[in-house]
Amino acid sequence: MLLQLPAGHVPLAGMPCLVKLPLGDGGGDLVIAMAGELAHVEGAHAGVQCRSIDLESITHLRRLIEMNLGDPSASERELKALIAAAGSA
């Protein structure tokens, strides 16, 4: 995941982090949360590698992928490919 860093924030690659992505208008409890590690930092951007994600967050992420693809079977293929890629990394 690529994130834009706040002005003046200079983290180092390898640092642990917690990423929280609010869903909707931000007024609800829908959040995708994951523990990660900064994989690389380039200027005002940082790449985060997900290290763990809870079941509720992965459920929200899966639903978001399904809605964007418009085809539940396509989302299943995409998730299987992501899991396979993560397992080989």
PyMOL Python script that loads the backbone (N, CA, C, O; Angstrom):
from pymol import cmd

cmd.read_pdbstr("""\
ATOM      1  N   MET A   1       0.848  -1.146   0.000  1.00  0.00           N
ATOM      2  CA  MET A   1       0.000   0.000   0.000  1.00  0.00           C
ATOM      3  C   MET A   1       0.905   1.223   0.000  1.00  0.00           C
ATOM      4  O   MET A   1       1.887   1.270   0.741  1.00  0.00           O
ATOM      5  N   LEU A   2       0.586   2.201  -0.815  1.00  0.00           N
ATOM      6  CA  LEU A   2       1.367   3.435  -0.891  1.00  0.00           C
ATOM      7  C   LEU A   2       0.604   4.541  -0.173  1.00  0.00           C
ATOM      8  O   LEU A   2      -0.566   4.787  -0.468  1.00  0.00           O
ATOM      9  N   LEU A   3       1.261   5.202   0.762  1.00  0.00           N
ATOM     10  CA  LEU A   3       0.640   6.261   1.553  1.00  0.00           C
ATOM     11  C   LEU A   3       1.359   7.578   1.342  1.00  0.00           C
ATOM     12  O   LEU A   3       2.569   7.607   1.118  1.00  0.00           O
ATOM     13  N   GLN A   4       0.605   8.673   1.414  1.00  0.00           N
ATOM     14  CA  GLN A   4       1.217   9.997   1.400  1.00  0.00           C
ATOM     15  C   GLN A   4       1.456  10.395   2.846  1.00  0.00           C
ATOM     16  O   GLN A   4       0.555  10.304   3.680  1.00  0.00           O
ATOM     17  N   LEU A   5       2.669  10.836   3.140  1.00  0.00           N
ATOM     18  CA  LEU A   5       3.054  11.188   4.502  1.00  0.00           C
ATOM     19  C   LEU A   5       2.676  12.624   4.829  1.00  0.00           C
ATOM     20  O   LEU A   5       2.665  13.482   3.946  1.00  0.00           O
ATOM     21  N   PRO A   6       2.363  12.891   6.103  1.00  0.00           N
ATOM     22  CA  PRO A   6       2.114  14.277   6.516  1.00  0.00           C
ATOM     23  C   PRO A   6       3.385  15.109   6.351  1.00  0.00           C
ATOM     24  O   PRO A   6       4.492  14.578   6.438  1.00  0.00           O
ATOM     25  N   ALA A   7       3.227  16.397   6.117  1.00  0.00           N
ATOM     26  CA  ALA A   7       4.376  17.294   5.951  1.00  0.00           C
ATOM     27  C   ALA A   7       5.278  17.223   7.178  1.00  0.00           C
ATOM     28  O   ALA A   7       4.803  17.260   8.313  1.00  0.00           O
ATOM     29  N   GLY A   8       6.569  17.120   6.940  1.00  0.00           N
ATOM     30  CA  GLY A   8       7.547  17.102   8.014  1.00  0.00           C
ATOM     31  C   GLY A   8       7.745  15.751   8.679  1.00  0.00           C
ATOM     32  O   GLY A   8       8.601  15.620   9.553  1.00  0.00           O
ATOM     33  N   HIS A   9       6.984  14.754   8.291  1.00  0.00           N
ATOM     34  CA  HIS A   9       7.094  13.417   8.881  1.00  0.00           C
ATOM     35  C   HIS A   9       8.105  12.614   8.072  1.00  0.00           C
ATOM     36  O   HIS A   9       7.924  12.413   6.872  1.00  0.00           O
ATOM     37  N   VAL A  10       9.171  12.153   8.728  1.00  0.00           N
ATOM     38  CA  VAL A  10      10.229  11.423   8.033  1.00  0.00           C
ATOM     39  C   VAL A  10      10.473  10.081   8.730  1.00  0.00           C
ATOM     40  O   VAL A  10      11.404   9.959   9.526  1.00  0.00           O
ATOM     41  N   PRO A  11       9.647   9.082   8.437  1.00  0.00           N
ATOM     42  CA  PRO A  11       9.859   7.765   9.038  1.00  0.00           C
ATOM     43  C   PRO A  11      10.981   7.020   8.316  1.00  0.00           C
ATOM     44  O   PRO A  11      11.408   7.423   7.234  1.00  0.00           O
ATOM     45  N   LEU A  12      11.446   5.953   8.914  1.00  0.00           N
ATOM     46  CA  LEU A  12      12.503   5.140   8.323  1.00  0.00           C
ATOM     47  C   LEU A  12      11.939   3.809   7.856  1.00  0.00           C
ATOM     48  O   LEU A  12      11.049   3.242   8.490  1.00  0.00           O
ATOM     49  N   ALA A  13      12.460   3.318   6.752  1.00  0.00           N
ATOM     50  CA  ALA A  13      12.051   2.000   6.273  1.00  0.00           C
ATOM     51  C   ALA A  13      12.319   0.978   7.374  1.00  0.00           C
ATOM     52  O   ALA A  13      13.327   1.054   8.076  1.00  0.00           O
ATOM     53  N   GLY A  14      11.408   0.028   7.514  1.00  0.00           N
ATOM     54  CA  GLY A  14      11.528  -1.003   8.537  1.00  0.00           C
ATOM     55  C   GLY A  14      10.756  -0.698   9.802  1.00  0.00           C
ATOM     56  O   GLY A  14      10.579  -1.578  10.644  1.00  0.00           O
ATOM     57  N   MET A  15      10.291   0.542   9.955  1.00  0.00           N
ATOM     58  CA  MET A  15       9.536   0.905  11.157  1.00  0.00           C
ATOM     59  C   MET A  15       8.174   0.226  11.141  1.00  0.00           C
ATOM     60  O   MET A  15       7.545   0.133  10.087  1.00  0.00           O
ATOM     61  N   PRO A  16       7.703  -0.254  12.300  1.00  0.00           N
ATOM     62  CA  PRO A  16       6.354  -0.811  12.369  1.00  0.00           C
ATOM     63  C   PRO A  16       5.331   0.318  12.315  1.00  0.00           C
ATOM     64  O   PRO A  16       5.626   1.450  12.697  1.00  0.00           O
ATOM     65  N   CYS A  17       4.132   0.005  11.840  1.00  0.00           N
ATOM     66  CA  CYS A  17       3.082   1.013  11.775  1.00  0.00           C
ATOM     67  C   CYS A  17       1.715   0.344  11.882  1.00  0.00           C
ATOM     68  O   CYS A  17       1.584  -0.864  11.684  1.00  0.00           O
ATOM     69  N   LEU A  18       0.713   1.137  12.195  1.00  0.00           N
ATOM     70  CA  LEU A  18      -0.670   0.690  12.209  1.00  0.00           C
ATOM     71  C   LEU A  18      -1.421   1.582  11.236  1.00  0.00           C
ATOM     72  O   LEU A  18      -1.453   2.801  11.406  1.00  0.00           O
ATOM     73  N   VAL A  19      -2.024   0.985  10.218  1.00  0.00           N
ATOM     74  CA  VAL A  19      -2.764   1.731   9.204  1.00  0.00           C
ATOM     75  C   VAL A  19      -4.249   1.533   9.457  1.00  0.00           C
ATOM     76  O   VAL A  19      -4.718   0.400   9.564  1.00  0.00           O
ATOM     77  N   LYS A  20      -4.993   2.637   9.554  1.00  0.00           N
ATOM     78  CA  LYS A  20      -6.444   2.583   9.723  1.00  0.00           C
ATOM     79  C   LYS A  20      -7.084   3.370   8.585  1.00  0.00           C
ATOM     80  O   LYS A  20      -6.848   4.569   8.436  1.00  0.00           O
ATOM     81  N   LEU A  21      -7.896   2.682   7.784  1.00  0.00           N
ATOM     82  CA  LEU A  21      -8.573   3.300   6.649  1.00  0.00           C
ATOM     83  C   LEU A  21     -10.062   3.371   6.944  1.00  0.00           C
ATOM     84  O   LEU A  21     -10.750   2.353   6.873  1.00  0.00           O
ATOM     85  N   PRO A  22     -10.581   4.564   7.278  1.00  0.00           N
ATOM     86  CA  PRO A  22     -12.016   4.678   7.535  1.00  0.00           C
ATOM     87  C   PRO A  22     -12.797   4.518   6.233  1.00  0.00           C
ATOM     88  O   PRO A  22     -12.390   5.026   5.188  1.00  0.00           O
ATOM     89  N   LEU A  23     -13.906   3.816   6.305  1.00  0.00           N
ATOM     90  CA  LEU A  23     -14.758   3.605   5.142  1.00  0.00           C
ATOM     91  C   LEU A  23     -16.006   4.463   5.272  1.00  0.00           C
ATOM     92  O   LEU A  23     -16.445   4.760   6.383  1.00  0.00           O
ATOM     93  N   GLY A  24     -16.571   4.857   4.157  1.00  0.00           N
ATOM     94  CA  GLY A  24     -17.773   5.686   4.185  1.00  0.00           C
ATOM     95  C   GLY A  24     -17.426   7.126   4.497  1.00  0.00           C
ATOM     96  O   GLY A  24     -16.378   7.629   4.092  1.00  0.00           O
ATOM     97  N   ASP A  25     -18.328   7.792   5.230  1.00  0.00           N
ATOM     98  CA  ASP A  25     -18.150   9.209   5.525  1.00  0.00           C
ATOM     99  C   ASP A  25     -17.283   9.455   6.753  1.00  0.00           C
ATOM    100  O   ASP A  25     -17.085  10.603   7.151  1.00  0.00           O
ATOM    101  N   GLY A  26     -16.769   8.396   7.353  1.00  0.00           N
ATOM    102  CA  GLY A  26     -15.922   8.545   8.529  1.00  0.00           C
ATOM    103  C   GLY A  26     -16.697   8.638   9.829  1.00  0.00           C
ATOM    104  O   GLY A  26     -16.096   8.648  10.903  1.00  0.00           O
ATOM    105  N   GLY A  27     -18.028   8.706   9.753  1.00  0.00           N
ATOM    106  CA  GLY A  27     -18.839   8.824  10.954  1.00  0.00           C
ATOM    107  C   GLY A  27     -19.209   7.494  11.567  1.00  0.00           C
ATOM    108  O   GLY A  27     -19.751   7.447  12.672  1.00  0.00           O
ATOM    109  N   GLY A  28     -18.922   6.408  10.860  1.00  0.00           N
ATOM    110  CA  GLY A  28     -19.297   5.092  11.363  1.00  0.00           C
ATOM    111  C   GLY A  28     -18.121   4.337  11.930  1.00  0.00           C
ATOM    112  O   GLY A  28     -17.029   4.876  12.109  1.00  0.00           O
ATOM    113  N   ASP A  29     -18.373   3.078  12.208  1.00  0.00           N
ATOM    114  CA  ASP A  29     -17.340   2.225  12.784  1.00  0.00           C
ATOM    115  C   ASP A  29     -16.636   1.377  11.738  1.00  0.00           C
ATOM    116  O   ASP A  29     -15.832   0.513  12.088  1.00  0.00           O
ATOM    117  N   LEU A  30     -16.921   1.604  10.458  1.00  0.00           N
ATOM    118  CA  LEU A  30     -16.305   0.788   9.418  1.00  0.00           C
ATOM    119  C   LEU A  30     -14.880   1.260   9.161  1.00  0.00           C
ATOM    120  O   LEU A  30     -14.646   2.362   8.663  1.00  0.00           O
ATOM    121  N   VAL A  31     -13.935   0.392   9.516  1.00  0.00           N
ATOM    122  CA  VAL A  31     -12.520   0.718   9.373  1.00  0.00           C
ATOM    123  C   VAL A  31     -11.781  -0.537   8.934  1.00  0.00           C
ATOM    124  O   VAL A  31     -12.032  -1.630   9.441  1.00  0.00           O
ATOM    125  N   ILE A  32     -10.873  -0.368   7.989  1.00  0.00           N
ATOM    126  CA  ILE A  32      -9.932  -1.437   7.669  1.00  0.00           C
ATOM    127  C   ILE A  32      -8.658  -1.086   8.429  1.00  0.00           C
ATOM    128  O   ILE A  32      -8.047  -0.044   8.189  1.00  0.00           O
ATOM    129  N   ALA A  33      -8.262  -1.972   9.352  1.00  0.00           N
ATOM    130  CA  ALA A  33      -7.066  -1.737  10.166  1.00  0.00           C
ATOM    131  C   ALA A  33      -6.079  -2.869   9.937  1.00  0.00           C
ATOM    132  O   ALA A  33      -6.458  -4.039   9.893  1.00  0.00           O
ATOM    133  N   MET A  34      -4.826  -2.515   9.793  1.00  0.00           N
ATOM    134  CA  MET A  34      -3.798  -3.537   9.607  1.00  0.00           C
ATOM    135  C   MET A  34      -2.480  -3.084  10.223  1.00  0.00           C
ATOM    136  O   MET A  34      -2.138  -1.902  10.205  1.00  0.00           O
ATOM    137  N   ALA A  35      -1.755  -4.045  10.763  1.00  0.00           N
ATOM    138  CA  ALA A  35      -0.409  -3.783  11.264  1.00  0.00           C
ATOM    139  C   ALA A  35       0.547  -4.004  10.106  1.00  0.00           C
ATOM    140  O   ALA A  35       0.399  -4.957   9.340  1.00  0.00           O
ATOM    141  N   GLY A  36       1.515  -3.134   9.983  1.00  0.00           N
ATOM    142  CA  GLY A  36       2.433  -3.249   8.863  1.00  0.00           C
ATOM    143  C   GLY A  36       3.828  -2.784   9.202  1.00  0.00           C
ATOM    144  O   GLY A  36       4.164  -2.500  10.352  1.00  0.00           O
ATOM    145  N   GLU A  37       4.618  -2.720   8.163  1.00  0.00           N
ATOM    146  CA  GLU A  37       6.004  -2.276   8.273  1.00  0.00           C
ATOM    147  C   GLU A  37       6.297  -1.395   7.067  1.00  0.00           C
ATOM    148  O   GLU A  37       5.898  -1.712   5.947  1.00  0.00           O
ATOM    149  N   LEU A  38       6.995  -0.289   7.300  1.00  0.00           N
ATOM    150  CA  LEU A  38       7.355   0.582   6.186  1.00  0.00           C
ATOM    151  C   LEU A  38       8.384  -0.128   5.318  1.00  0.00           C
ATOM    152  O   LEU A  38       9.503  -0.392   5.756  1.00  0.00           O
ATOM    153  N   ALA A  39       8.000  -0.431   4.097  1.00  0.00           N
ATOM    154  CA  ALA A  39       8.876  -1.156   3.175  1.00  0.00           C
ATOM    155  C   ALA A  39       9.862  -0.212   2.497  1.00  0.00           C
ATOM    156  O   ALA A  39      11.016  -0.571   2.266  1.00  0.00           O
ATOM    157  N   HIS A  40       9.399   1.002   2.179  1.00  0.00           N
ATOM    158  CA  HIS A  40      10.283   2.000   1.570  1.00  0.00           C
ATOM    159  C   HIS A  40       9.692   3.380   1.779  1.00  0.00           C
ATOM    160  O   HIS A  40       8.478   3.534   1.911  1.00  0.00           O
ATOM    161  N   VAL A  41      10.551   4.371   1.808  1.00  0.00           N
ATOM    162  CA  VAL A  41      10.137   5.765   1.953  1.00  0.00           C
ATOM    163  C   VAL A  41      10.821   6.552   0.853  1.00  0.00           C
ATOM    164  O   VAL A  41      12.045   6.523   0.723  1.00  0.00           O
ATOM    165  N   GLU A  42      10.020   7.260   0.058  1.00  0.00           N
ATOM    166  CA  GLU A  42      10.545   8.077  -1.038  1.00  0.00           C
ATOM    167  C   GLU A  42       9.861   9.431  -0.999  1.00  0.00           C
ATOM    168  O   GLU A  42       8.701   9.559  -1.391  1.00  0.00           O
ATOM    169  N   GLY A  43      10.572  10.432  -0.531  1.00  0.00           N
ATOM    170  CA  GLY A  43      10.002  11.765  -0.435  1.00  0.00           C
ATOM    171  C   GLY A  43       8.815  11.779   0.511  1.00  0.00           C
ATOM    172  O   GLY A  43       8.931  11.401   1.677  1.00  0.00           O
ATOM    173  N   ALA A  44       7.671  12.217  -0.002  1.00  0.00           N
ATOM    174  CA  ALA A  44       6.464  12.326   0.814  1.00  0.00           C
ATOM    175  C   ALA A  44       5.603  11.070   0.758  1.00  0.00           C
ATOM    176  O   ALA A  44       4.444  11.097   1.173  1.00  0.00           O
ATOM    177  N   HIS A  45       6.155   9.970   0.251  1.00  0.00           N
ATOM    178  CA  HIS A  45       5.384   8.731   0.127  1.00  0.00           C
ATOM    179  C   HIS A  45       6.092   7.575   0.827  1.00  0.00           C
ATOM    180  O   HIS A  45       7.320   7.507   0.877  1.00  0.00           O
ATOM    181  N   ALA A  46       5.278   6.672   1.364  1.00  0.00           N
ATOM    182  CA  ALA A  46       5.826   5.483   2.021  1.00  0.00           C
ATOM    183  C   ALA A  46       5.049   4.265   1.558  1.00  0.00           C
ATOM    184  O   ALA A  46       3.823   4.297   1.457  1.00  0.00           O
ATOM    185  N   GLY A  47       5.765   3.205   1.282  1.00  0.00           N
ATOM    186  CA  GLY A  47       5.149   1.929   0.946  1.00  0.00           C
ATOM    187  C   GLY A  47       5.062   1.084   2.205  1.00  0.00           C
ATOM    188  O   GLY A  47       6.051   0.930   2.922  1.00  0.00           O
ATOM    189  N   VAL A  48       3.883   0.536   2.476  1.00  0.00           N
ATOM    190  CA  VAL A  48       3.657  -0.262   3.679  1.00  0.00           C
ATOM    191  C   VAL A  48       3.368  -1.699   3.284  1.00  0.00           C
ATOM    192  O   VAL A  48       2.545  -1.964   2.407  1.00  0.00           O
ATOM    193  N   GLN A  49       4.056  -2.621   3.940  1.00  0.00           N
ATOM    194  CA  GLN A  49       3.787  -4.045   3.739  1.00  0.00           C
ATOM    195  C   GLN A  49       2.926  -4.510   4.904  1.00  0.00           C
ATOM    196  O   GLN A  49       3.300  -4.352   6.066  1.00  0.00           O
ATOM    197  N   CYS A  50       1.775  -5.081   4.586  1.00  0.00           N
ATOM    198  CA  CYS A  50       0.860  -5.576   5.612  1.00  0.00           C
ATOM    199  C   CYS A  50       1.464  -6.807   6.274  1.00  0.00           C
ATOM    200  O   CYS A  50       1.895  -7.739   5.595  1.00  0.00           O
ATOM    201  N   ARG A  51       1.493  -6.804   7.610  1.00  0.00           N
ATOM    202  CA  ARG A  51       1.998  -7.942   8.380  1.00  0.00           C
ATOM    203  C   ARG A  51       0.860  -8.736   9.008  1.00  0.00           C
ATOM    204  O   ARG A  51       0.969  -9.951   9.170  1.00  0.00           O
ATOM    205  N   SER A  52      -0.239  -8.055   9.365  1.00  0.00           N
ATOM    206  CA  SER A  52      -1.407  -8.755   9.908  1.00  0.00           C
ATOM    207  C   SER A  52      -2.642  -7.882   9.751  1.00  0.00           C
ATOM    208  O   SER A  52      -2.567  -6.653   9.737  1.00  0.00           O
ATOM    209  N   ILE A  53      -3.785  -8.558   9.633  1.00  0.00           N
ATOM    210  CA  ILE A  53      -5.065  -7.874   9.479  1.00  0.00           C
ATOM    211  C   ILE A  53      -6.122  -8.742  10.153  1.00  0.00           C
ATOM    212  O   ILE A  53      -6.109  -9.964  10.010  1.00  0.00           O
ATOM    213  N   ASP A  54      -7.036  -8.111  10.885  1.00  0.00           N
ATOM    214  CA  ASP A  54      -8.049  -8.875  11.608  1.00  0.00           C
ATOM    215  C   ASP A  54      -9.176  -9.309  10.666  1.00  0.00           C
ATOM    216  O   ASP A  54      -9.311  -8.799   9.554  1.00  0.00           O
ATOM    217  N   LEU A  55      -9.972 -10.254  11.138  1.00  0.00           N
ATOM    218  CA  LEU A  55     -11.030 -10.842  10.315  1.00  0.00           C
ATOM    219  C   LEU A  55     -12.056  -9.807   9.863  1.00  0.00           C
ATOM    220  O   LEU A  55     -12.491  -9.830   8.711  1.00  0.00           O
ATOM    221  N   GLU A  56     -12.447  -8.902  10.755  1.00  0.00           N
ATOM    222  CA  GLU A  56     -13.431  -7.884  10.389  1.00  0.00           C
ATOM    223  C   GLU A  56     -12.892  -6.976   9.284  1.00  0.00           C
ATOM    224  O   GLU A  56     -13.620  -6.631   8.353  1.00  0.00           O
ATOM    225  N   SER A  57     -11.627  -6.591   9.384  1.00  0.00           N
ATOM    226  CA  SER A  57     -11.021  -5.728   8.370  1.00  0.00           C
ATOM    227  C   SER A  57     -10.900  -6.440   7.032  1.00  0.00           C
ATOM    228  O   SER A  57     -11.148  -5.840   5.986  1.00  0.00           O
ATOM    229  N   ILE A  58     -10.522  -7.713   7.056  1.00  0.00           N
ATOM    230  CA  ILE A  58     -10.392  -8.447   5.790  1.00  0.00           C
ATOM    231  C   ILE A  58     -11.759  -8.643   5.150  1.00  0.00           C
ATOM    232  O   ILE A  58     -11.871  -8.674   3.925  1.00  0.00           O
ATOM    233  N   THR A  59     -12.800  -8.775   5.970  1.00  0.00           N
ATOM    234  CA  THR A  59     -14.161  -8.878   5.442  1.00  0.00           C
ATOM    235  C   THR A  59     -14.561  -7.582   4.750  1.00  0.00           C
ATOM    236  O   THR A  59     -15.138  -7.611   3.663  1.00  0.00           O
ATOM    237  N   HIS A  60     -14.256  -6.440   5.375  1.00  0.00           N
ATOM    238  CA  HIS A  60     -14.544  -5.136   4.752  1.00  0.00           C
ATOM    239  C   HIS A  60     -13.760  -4.973   3.451  1.00  0.00           C
ATOM    240  O   HIS A  60     -14.297  -4.487   2.456  1.00  0.00           O
ATOM    241  N   LEU A  61     -12.488  -5.379   3.462  1.00  0.00           N
ATOM    242  CA  LEU A  61     -11.644  -5.270   2.273  1.00  0.00           C
ATOM    243  C   LEU A  61     -12.186  -6.137   1.143  1.00  0.00           C
ATOM    244  O   LEU A  61     -12.223  -5.712  -0.012  1.00  0.00           O
ATOM    245  N   ARG A  62     -12.601  -7.337   1.477  1.00  0.00           N
ATOM    246  CA  ARG A  62     -13.157  -8.241   0.468  1.00  0.00           C
ATOM    247  C   ARG A  62     -14.417  -7.645  -0.160  1.00  0.00           C
ATOM    248  O   ARG A  62     -14.590  -7.690  -1.378  1.00  0.00           O
ATOM    249  N   ARG A  63     -15.287  -7.091   0.669  1.00  0.00           N
ATOM    250  CA  ARG A  63     -16.524  -6.480   0.163  1.00  0.00           C
ATOM    251  C   ARG A  63     -16.205  -5.278  -0.731  1.00  0.00           C
ATOM    252  O   ARG A  63     -16.853  -5.075  -1.757  1.00  0.00           O
ATOM    253  N   LEU A  64     -15.222  -4.497  -0.345  1.00  0.00           N
ATOM    254  CA  LEU A  64     -14.809  -3.338  -1.141  1.00  0.00           C
ATOM    255  C   LEU A  64     -14.298  -3.777  -2.508  1.00  0.00           C
ATOM    256  O   LEU A  64     -14.613  -3.152  -3.520  1.00  0.00           O
ATOM    257  N   ILE A  65     -13.512  -4.847  -2.540  1.00  0.00           N
ATOM    258  CA  ILE A  65     -13.006  -5.384  -3.806  1.00  0.00           C
ATOM    259  C   ILE A  65     -14.160  -5.885  -4.667  1.00  0.00           C
ATOM    260  O   ILE A  65     -14.192  -5.628  -5.871  1.00  0.00           O
ATOM    261  N   GLU A  66     -15.114  -6.602  -4.057  1.00  0.00           N
ATOM    262  CA  GLU A  66     -16.278  -7.102  -4.805  1.00  0.00           C
ATOM    263  C   GLU A  66     -17.065  -5.957  -5.426  1.00  0.00           C
ATOM    264  O   GLU A  66     -17.477  -6.033  -6.583  1.00  0.00           O
ATOM    265  N   MET A  67     -17.273  -4.889  -4.645  1.00  0.00           N
ATOM    266  CA  MET A  67     -18.044  -3.750  -5.156  1.00  0.00           C
ATOM    267  C   MET A  67     -17.317  -3.067  -6.308  1.00  0.00           C
ATOM    268  O   MET A  67     -17.956  -2.637  -7.268  1.00  0.00           O
ATOM    269  N   ASN A  68     -16.001  -2.961  -6.229  1.00  0.00           N
ATOM    270  CA  ASN A  68     -15.235  -2.303  -7.287  1.00  0.00           C
ATOM    271  C   ASN A  68     -15.137  -3.145  -8.546  1.00  0.00           C
ATOM    272  O   ASN A  68     -15.138  -2.607  -9.653  1.00  0.00           O
ATOM    273  N   LEU A  69     -15.053  -4.465  -8.389  1.00  0.00           N
ATOM    274  CA  LEU A  69     -14.963  -5.341  -9.558  1.00  0.00           C
ATOM    275  C   LEU A  69     -16.332  -5.624 -10.165  1.00  0.00           C
ATOM    276  O   LEU A  69     -16.441  -5.874 -11.365  1.00  0.00           O
ATOM    277  N   GLY A  70     -17.375  -5.585  -9.341  1.00  0.00           N
ATOM    278  CA  GLY A  70     -18.722  -5.845  -9.834  1.00  0.00           C
ATOM    279  C   GLY A  70     -19.017  -7.308 -10.110  1.00  0.00           C
ATOM    280  O   GLY A  70     -20.076  -7.629 -10.650  1.00  0.00           O
ATOM    281  N   ASP A  71     -18.100  -8.205  -9.752  1.00  0.00           N
ATOM    282  CA  ASP A  71     -18.274  -9.632 -10.031  1.00  0.00           C
ATOM    283  C   ASP A  71     -17.660 -10.432  -8.883  1.00  0.00           C
ATOM    284  O   ASP A  71     -16.437 -10.471  -8.747  1.00  0.00           O
ATOM    285  N   PRO A  72     -18.501 -11.079  -8.046  1.00  0.00           N
ATOM    286  CA  PRO A  72     -17.962 -11.838  -6.904  1.00  0.00           C
ATOM    287  C   PRO A  72     -16.948 -12.912  -7.295  1.00  0.00           C
ATOM    288  O   PRO A  72     -15.996 -13.147  -6.552  1.00  0.00           O
ATOM    289  N   SER A  73     -17.129 -13.567  -8.439  1.00  0.00           N
ATOM    290  CA  SER A  73     -16.170 -14.605  -8.836  1.00  0.00           C
ATOM    291  C   SER A  73     -14.823 -13.979  -9.215  1.00  0.00           C
ATOM    292  O   SER A  73     -13.773 -14.581  -8.990  1.00  0.00           O
ATOM    293  N   ALA A  74     -14.857 -12.780  -9.785  1.00  0.00           N
ATOM    294  CA  ALA A  74     -13.610 -12.085 -10.116  1.00  0.00           C
ATOM    295  C   ALA A  74     -12.876 -11.696  -8.838  1.00  0.00           C
ATOM    296  O   ALA A  74     -11.649 -11.773  -8.776  1.00  0.00           O
ATOM    297  N   SER A  75     -13.626 -11.278  -7.820  1.00  0.00           N
ATOM    298  CA  SER A  75     -12.976 -10.910  -6.560  1.00  0.00           C
ATOM    299  C   SER A  75     -12.350 -12.133  -5.906  1.00  0.00           C
ATOM    300  O   SER A  75     -11.288 -12.033  -5.291  1.00  0.00           O
ATOM    301  N   GLU A  76     -12.996 -13.278  -6.033  1.00  0.00           N
ATOM    302  CA  GLU A  76     -12.441 -14.522  -5.486  1.00  0.00           C
ATOM    303  C   GLU A  76     -11.107 -14.845  -6.165  1.00  0.00           C
ATOM    304  O   GLU A  76     -10.145 -15.224  -5.497  1.00  0.00           O
ATOM    305  N   ARG A  77     -11.052 -14.697  -7.479  1.00  0.00           N
ATOM    306  CA  ARG A  77      -9.805 -14.939  -8.215  1.00  0.00           C
ATOM    307  C   ARG A  77      -8.721 -13.955  -7.788  1.00  0.00           C
ATOM    308  O   ARG A  77      -7.567 -14.339  -7.595  1.00  0.00           O
ATOM    309  N   GLU A  78      -9.097 -12.680  -7.641  1.00  0.00           N
ATOM    310  CA  GLU A  78      -8.130 -11.654  -7.235  1.00  0.00           C
ATOM    311  C   GLU A  78      -7.572 -11.948  -5.845  1.00  0.00           C
ATOM    312  O   GLU A  78      -6.365 -11.844  -5.625  1.00  0.00           O
ATOM    313  N   LEU A  79      -8.449 -12.314  -4.903  1.00  0.00           N
ATOM    314  CA  LEU A  79      -7.991 -12.604  -3.548  1.00  0.00           C
ATOM    315  C   LEU A  79      -7.095 -13.835  -3.506  1.00  0.00           C
ATOM    316  O   LEU A  79      -6.108 -13.852  -2.772  1.00  0.00           O
ATOM    317  N   LYS A  80      -7.423 -14.860  -4.279  1.00  0.00           N
ATOM    318  CA  LYS A  80      -6.575 -16.052  -4.337  1.00  0.00           C
ATOM    319  C   LYS A  80      -5.199 -15.700  -4.896  1.00  0.00           C
ATOM    320  O   LYS A  80      -4.185 -16.207  -4.417  1.00  0.00           O
ATOM    321  N   ALA A  81      -5.164 -14.839  -5.902  1.00  0.00           N
ATOM    322  CA  ALA A  81      -3.886 -14.417  -6.479  1.00  0.00           C
ATOM    323  C   ALA A  81      -3.068 -13.617  -5.463  1.00  0.00           C
ATOM    324  O   ALA A  81      -1.853 -13.794  -5.370  1.00  0.00           O
ATOM    325  N   LEU A  82      -3.730 -12.734  -4.698  1.00  0.00           N
ATOM    326  CA  LEU A  82      -3.028 -11.957  -3.680  1.00  0.00           C
ATOM    327  C   LEU A  82      -2.469 -12.852  -2.581  1.00  0.00           C
ATOM    328  O   LEU A  82      -1.339 -12.663  -2.130  1.00  0.00           O
ATOM    329  N   ILE A  83      -3.268 -13.828  -2.154  1.00  0.00           N
ATOM    330  CA  ILE A  83      -2.822 -14.754  -1.109  1.00  0.00           C
ATOM    331  C   ILE A  83      -1.640 -15.579  -1.603  1.00  0.00           C
ATOM    332  O   ILE A  83      -0.676 -15.793  -0.869  1.00  0.00           O
ATOM    333  N   ALA A  84      -1.717 -16.042  -2.849  1.00  0.00           N
ATOM    334  CA  ALA A  84      -0.619 -16.824  -3.424  1.00  0.00           C
ATOM    335  C   ALA A  84       0.652 -15.980  -3.518  1.00  0.00           C
ATOM    336  O   ALA A  84       1.745 -16.458  -3.215  1.00  0.00           O
ATOM    337  N   ALA A  85       0.502 -14.720  -3.939  1.00  0.00           N
ATOM    338  CA  ALA A  85       1.661 -13.833  -4.055  1.00  0.00           C
ATOM    339  C   ALA A  85       2.266 -13.551  -2.683  1.00  0.00           C
ATOM    340  O   ALA A  85       3.488 -13.501  -2.541  1.00  0.00           O
ATOM    341  N   ALA A  86       1.421 -13.369  -1.680  1.00  0.00           N
ATOM    342  CA  ALA A  86       1.911 -13.105  -0.326  1.00  0.00           C
ATOM    343  C   ALA A  86       2.634 -14.322   0.235  1.00  0.00           C
ATOM    344  O   ALA A  86       3.617 -14.186   0.963  1.00  0.00           O
ATOM    345  N   GLY A  87       2.149 -15.503  -0.102  1.00  0.00           N
ATOM    346  CA  GLY A  87       2.774 -16.727   0.386  1.00  0.00           C
ATOM    347  C   GLY A  87       4.127 -16.999  -0.232  1.00  0.00           C
ATOM    348  O   GLY A  87       4.971 -17.653   0.382  1.00  0.00           O
ATOM    349  N   SER A  88       4.346 -16.505  -1.440  1.00  0.00           N
ATOM    350  CA  SER A  88       5.622 -16.750  -2.122  1.00  0.00           C
ATOM    351  C   SER A  88       6.644 -15.648  -1.857  1.00  0.00           C
ATOM    352  O   SER A  88       7.812 -15.778  -2.226  1.00  0.00           O
ATOM    353  N   ALA A  89       6.208 -14.568  -1.220  1.00  0.00           N
ATOM    354  CA  ALA A  89       7.124 -13.436  -0.955  1.00  0.00           C
ATOM    355  C   ALA A  89       7.992 -13.681   0.253  1.00  0.00           C
ATOM    356  O   ALA A  89       8.810 -12.832   0.607  1.00  0.00           O
TER     357      ALA A  89
END
""", "prot")
cmd.dss("prot")
cmd.show_as("cartoon", "prot")
cmd.util.cbc("prot")
cmd.orient("prot")
